[in-house]
Amino acid sequence: MAKSFLYRFFGFGKFPTRYHGEMEKEGVVLQDEGLSIVLRYRNFRAPNVYYGRRVSLVMGSIVLTKSSFACFRGNIIPPVFHVPTAHESFNAFDFSLDEKGRLGVLIDAPAFQEGWKGTIDCRIPCENAERYLQVLMDLKST
């Protein structure tokens, strides 16, 4: 998949520099940046937030380490998610490939974060979507 033109020209969607050290210590397995990530919120509720249906497009990056999986939206905004693979909230994630070859991450919000309701559907157009899916499914089954 091609990188976003905003990444190529302006650097939007780069992997956040403040997380480099932490991710390197964990041991990076797969990493991709400059992605046009689609976030779909359905009946989503969190403290002070409500979305009946909302679609957002963000420029971001994803990284899979030996012990965590994270999706970042730029260098300033907090991550979409950053979850240790050994934590019970990792079971709230369902992984798939859609018809366009994008990595699909469906998050059951109540199981992921206490006080949240609804679902978050992330569509991530990365070059190694099949490899990400294979590794994530292996991590989830262990």
Phi, psi and omega in degrees: 000143181284147176288156178296144178294332177294329176287314183296322184266323187241351178083014178293139178090013177289156176296129184298131183294330182291345179259357183303309183299315181298316182290323178295323177296322180286338180090097183290127176264308178221144179209141177212145181221168181076034185261144174268094187268131178259125177247127177242122177257132178233120181047045186271130175225134173217168178305122179068016180223134173216128174229117173293304172214130179212140176238129179233142174249124180231148173268126185202195182216158174231151178215137176239119178252182179293339184231002179205164177228131185218149175230120183248147174245083178082188186265341186259317185284145178298161184296155172295312172204152175209102189230133173293139182289339179275348182284149182295337179291343176295335178289347178283355183263133171244131184248145179199173170245135178269182184295340179266004179082017179272148175286124178258129177236109179258122185249124173277103190303316181297326179283336181277317184219128179297135180092356178261155176221156177098197181227154174235125181246116179254131174245115188243111182274078182256158183292328183255041185301320180295319180293316176303313182299316181299312182292318180294320178293323176296317179295322182289328182281344180271000000 
